[in-house]
């Protein structure tokens, strides 16, 4: 009996090593080592084969079958267990599977390129890259063209004159896609499909629709009037950026640093956006500003105003990481996230001022005191889906500009070092912590960018360090002058 008790004691010690502490993390699987060992970000998770997996309650009421052997890169998990900081091993006591990637995926995105699919006798076929995803289309996929709201109104007026044979639409406003000439860059694509093991999406339905500026959206743009008082670069006096309904900001008095931010932002704006004619209502007149702020933050407005806080330079390590932050913000404007969020929760968001809806993506306080407004319908899965989309699009913008996209997840590593892995309070996001965001980007890199030649991509550390010095010097001078 004594031997048996001794053996049991030794077994317990092996399961719960000295120095281990119980933690809880939520993140996307970034690597599968074996059926019982996998990774989430820097955590190496081990689980006993007898551990029964838990499942998030399906609010939609649908049944999704899942087996432990189906665990794969990109699966979202919530894990509680004993963590050994020395080895990085997390021995799981409980694992909850969030089944969002195993359900039917329903998304919408503004596409930058015409899809590379072909129309045959039995339907459209091909694989194309859009929304940061590899999307497969086969003859069973419904490929449709949808009229805009104004086009649908016009169609209703003409409908009495059309016969059923002249109108091939099965649904109001929809018709089969007849030619790729109907699809151009800056077209909205809605798609539904199933995630495959390799990370690609087998599309069940794809809809294309021309992008048009709606009246409410145009009104939002006009309401964000901006006035700029340029800094005195010679005297080192900050300028002022004033945005109606949003706030006032001190512009960093460094001409070179401001130019650096503008040029970096311009490199990240997609080529199709820059090529739109000046009079096109869909052309976003991007403006990039560097402002003095202690908070670690950045934000974008629907009309293309992008603001970077000076404290970002204290956290980030290189230009590629700054490009990840700015690309993410640019995407919020291009993908029309504010307007889409507004329309999704139209009744509940009508009372919110635009200042509250601007949002703080990178932490700290928002443009206005939105902390008290982030509640109810705003903090939901839809908001997080927009945040994830901004991450995916940001990777595309980085890659097109020649930056090492592996630096995107490192942004959140740096954020953890600076702020800890604390719960975030972002308007557009209900991500639980930095681990969740970093692991999402890491899983995206593994699933959709495995063939990238990283030897041709840059981090650009030297020019970045030079600007860090300029920003520090400019903001220090401002503080000294304020004290006097």
N, C-alpha and C positions, 0 to 999 in steps of 0.2 A: 504493500500500500504506500509505503514511503517513497519507493522508486517511482510509482505511478504519479504521486503528487509532485515529485521533483520534475518529472518529464513534463507535466502540465504547466508547471511554472516556467520552465525553459521555453515552451511553446508560446506562452503568453508574452514573454520577453521578446521573442522573435517577431511577433505580430505587432507589438507596440514598443518599438525601440525607445531607449532612454532619450529624452530631449525632444521627442515628437510632441507637437501640439495640434489640437483639433482645429481645423479651419473649414470654411465653406467657400467654394468658388463656383462661378458660372462661366462657361466658355465653350468655344467650338473646338472639336477634335482637330488637331493639326498634324498628327502622325499616328499611324497604327504600327506597333512593334510586333505584337502577337495577339492572340485572342483574349489574353488577360492583361496585357500591358499596352497602354497608349499614352499619347502626350496631348496636353492642352497648354499652349504657350511654353513656359519653362517648367511646367509641372509634369513629372513622370508618374502617371497614375497606374497603380496595380490593383487588381480586384480578384477576389476569390471566385472560383467558378460557381460556387454555391450561392453567391450574392444575387438576390432577386432584384431586378431592375424595377424602378418605379416609373410611372408615366404621368406627364402633366395632364390635367383634366382637359378634355376636348370640349370647349365651350360651344363648338358648332354641332356637337352631337354625332359627328361622324366617327366611324371605327377605323383605326389605322393599325394594321398588324406590324409588329416589330419583334425581331429576334436578336439576341445578343450578338450573334455572328454577323448581323447586318450593320454593326457599328462601323462607321467610316469617317473619313476626313469631311469636316463640315457639319457633323452632327452636334447639336447644341445640348450640353449636359449641365446639370447642377449636381455638384459632388460635395459630400461631407466626409471628412476622414482625418487621419493622423498624418501630419506633414513633418518630414525631417528636413530642416533647412540645409543641413550639411550635404545631403545627397540629392535633394530636390524631389524625393520620392513622396508621393501622397497615397497612402493606403486607404482605399475607399471603404467607408462603412455604409454609405448609401449613395446610390446613383439614380438621379431622376432624368429621364429622357424627355427633351422638349421636341415634340414631333413635327415641328413646322416644316422641316425639309422633306418629310415623308408624306406630307399631304399634297394636294394639288396646289401648285404655285400659281398665284395670280398677281401679276405685276404690270406696271406701265412705265415707259421710259421714252425720252426724246432721243431718237437715234441720230448718229453722226454720219453714217454711211449707208448707201443702198445695200440691202441684203443680197448675198450671193446665193440666190436660189433660182431654180429653173422651172418652167412650167411645161409639163409633158401631157400626154393624153389622159393620164389618170390623176393628174393633180400636180401641185408644187412639191419639189424635192430639193434637198440641199442642207448644208450646215453653215450658219453664219454667226458672227460675233457681235453682240449688242448688249447693252446694259451690263457690261462686264461679264457676260455669260456666253457659253457656246450653246447655241440653240439649233436643234435638229428638226427639220420639217420633212414629213413624208406624205404620200398620197392621202393618208387618212386625216391629215391635219386640215382643219378649216382655216383657209387663208382668205380674209375678208378686207374690204375697204369700207370705211365708215365715213359718212358725211359729217361735216362740222355742224354746230348748232345753226349757223346762218344758212348753210346749204340745206339743212333739213327743213328749215322754215320755207325756203324757196321751193323745195320739193313738195311741201304740203300744198302750196298755192297752185302748183302745176299738176298735182296728183289727179285732179278730176279729168284732166285731158289725157292722162296716160291709161293704157289698158294693162291688164295683168301680164300680158305677154311682153309688153314693152318695159315693164319694171321687173327685173330679175331678183329683186331683194326678197329674202325670206323673212327678214326682220326690218322694221322701219329704220331707215338710214343706213342699212347695210347692203352690200352686194359683193359677190365674189371678186377677188382681185384678178383683173384681167391682164395687166401689164405692169412691169416694174417702173415704167414711166410715171405711174401714179405715186410712186414712193421716192421721195427725195430726202436729202439731209434736212434736219429740223422737222421731221415727221414724228408724230407720236405713235408708238407701238404698244399695244396692250397684248399680253400673251398669258396663256394658261398652259401648264404642262406638268410633267413629272420629272423629278430629279433622278438621274441614272447613277449607277455606282461610280462612273468615272467623273462625276461632277457636272456633266452636261445636262441639258434639259430637253426632253422629248416633248415638243410642242403639240398640244391637242387643238389649240385654237390660237390664231394670230390675227390681230386687227390693226390696220394702219389707218391713220387719220391725219389730215393736214393740221398743222398747228396754226391757230389764229388767236389774236389778242382779244380777249373778252372785255366788255365794258368795265366790269368791276376790277379786273386786273390792270387795265390802263389807268383807272382812277387811283389805284394803289401807287403806281409809278409816279403819277403827277403829285400825289400827296407827300412824297419824300423829297421835297425841295431842299437843295443843298447850297450853302454859301461857304466860301473859302477865303480866309484871310491868310495869305502866304506867310511863312516864317521869315524872320530876318536872319538869313544864314550867316551874314558877316558879324552881326552882333550876338548871334546865338540865342535869339529870342524865338520862342515857339509861336507858330501860327495857330489858327483856330479853324476847325471843321465843325460846321453847324448843320445838323440834319433835322428838318422839321419832324416833329412827333417822335424823335429818337433821342437827341441830346447834343451836347457840345463836347469837343475833344481837342486837346492840345496836340498840334502837329509837331513831330520831332524836328528840331531845327538843324537838320543835316541834309544838304542838297543831294549828296551822293547816296545816302541811305534811302531817301525818298525815291530817287531815280532807280535804285536797285530794286525796290519793292514794285515799282511800276513796270520795269522791264521783265522781272520774273513773272509777274501776273500776266503780262501780255504773251509771254512764251507759253503759258499754260492754257490760255483760252483756245478752244478748238478751232482749227482752221476754217471749218464751214461757217462758224459764227463770225469770224473776222471778214470772211468773204461776202457776207450779206450786204446788199446796197445800203447806203446811209439812210435812205428813206424807208427802209423795210421796218415795220413795227415790231418784228421779231428780233431785230438786231439790238443786242444789249450793250449800252454805252459804258463798258466797264471802267471804273476808276478805282485806283488802289492807294490807300493811305496808311502811313505808319504814325501811330499816336502814342503819347506818353501815358502809360498805365502800369500800375503795380500788379494788377491781376493778370494771370496767364490766360489769354483769351484771343479770339478772332471772330468776326461775324461778317455775314454778307446780307445785303438787302435785295429785294426782288428786282430793282432797277440797275443792279450791277455795281453798287458801291460796296467795296470790300475793305474792311478795316482790320489792321493787324496791330495788336498791342505790343509795345516795346519789350515787355517782360518775356515774350516768346523767345527772344534772343538769349535769355538767361537759361533756358531749358533745352532748346534744340542744339544739335551738334554740327549740322552741316546744311548746305543749301537744299539737298534732296529732301530732308525732313521738313524744311520750311515749304518746299514745293508741295509736299503731301498735305500740309495744313491749308495752303492757299488753293490747291486743286479741289480739296473737299469743299471749301467755301464757294468757289466758282461754280461748282456743280449744283449747289443749292439754288443759285440764281438761274442757271441754264435749264435745270430740270423743273423749274417753276414750283419748287417745294412749298413755298409759302401759300401760293394760290391753290395748289392741290390739297394742302392740309385744310385750308379755309373751306373749300368746296366739300371736302369729306365730312367736316363737322360744321356745316354751314350754320345751322340753327344755334349751336352751342358757342360758336366762335364769333357770331355777329357782334357781340357786346365787347369783344376784346379790341383794344386800340392797336394800331400797327406797331407802336413802340414795344408792346408786349409780345408781339408775334415775330419780332426780328430774331430773337433767340441768341443764346450763348452756347457755342458748340464745344468750347475747349475748357470750360470750368469757370469757377468764380461767379460773379454777379453778371446779370444780363445787361443789355443796353439800357433798359429801364428796370425797375425793381419787379421783374417778372416772377420771382421766386414764389410769390403768393398766388400767382395766376396759373402755375403749372399744376393742374389737377384735372380730375375727371376724364373727360373724353380726350383731352389733349395728350395726356400721358398714356399711350396705348401702343399696341403692336403696329398700327399703321405709321405712327410717328417714328418708330424704330426702323421700319422698313425703308423710310425715306433716308434716315441716317445711314443705313447700310448701303443704300444706293449711292449716296454721296461718297462713301468710301470706295465703292467699286469704280465709279466714274473718275474719282481722283487718281486712282491707279492708272487708268487709261491716259489721262492728261499728262501724268508724270512720264509714262513710257514714251508717249509721242514727243515729249520735250527732251528726251534723252537722259532722264534721271533714273537712278537705281531704285526700283520700286520696293526693294527689300527694306528700304529706310522708312517706309510708311508705318509698318508695325512698330518700329523702333521709337516713333514719336510717343507712343503710349508707354513704352518702357521708360522713357525720359520723364513722362508725366508721373509715373509711379514713383520714380526716384524723388521727384520734387514734392509731390502732394500725397504720396502713399496710394494704396489701391482702394481709395475711398469710394463710396457710392457717389455717382455723379448726379447733377441736378440740371441737366441740359434741356432746353425747350424742345428741340427736335428729337431728343433721345430719351429712352428709358433704359438704356444700357445700365447694368448693375455696377460695373466697375471697369477699370482699365484693362483687366485681364480679358473681359468679354470682347472689348473692342480690338485689342491686339490680336487675340486668337482668331477673330473673324477675318481680319486682313491676312493673317498667316495662312488660314485655310483657303482663302481666295487665291493667294499666290500659288499654292500647291495644286489647286484644281484647275485654274484657268491660265496660268502663266508658266507652266512647267518647261516649256520649250524656249524660254527667253534666254538670249545670249547676254549674260550680265557683264561680260568683259567689255562690252561696248557702251555700258551705261556709267554715269558719273554721280559722285556724291558732292563734288565741288566744295571741299573744305576750306581751301585757302581764301577764295573771294568772300566766303561766308564769315570767316574769322575777322577779316578786314572790316566788314560791315558791323559786326558785333562790337568792335573797338570804337567805331564811329558813333554807334547808338549809345554806348556807355558814356562816351565823352560828351555827347550832346545833351543827354539827360542829366548828367552830373552837373554840367554848367548851369542848367536850368534850376536845379535844386539849390545850388550855391547862391544864385541871384535871388531866388525867392526868399531865402533866409535873411539876406541883407535887406 
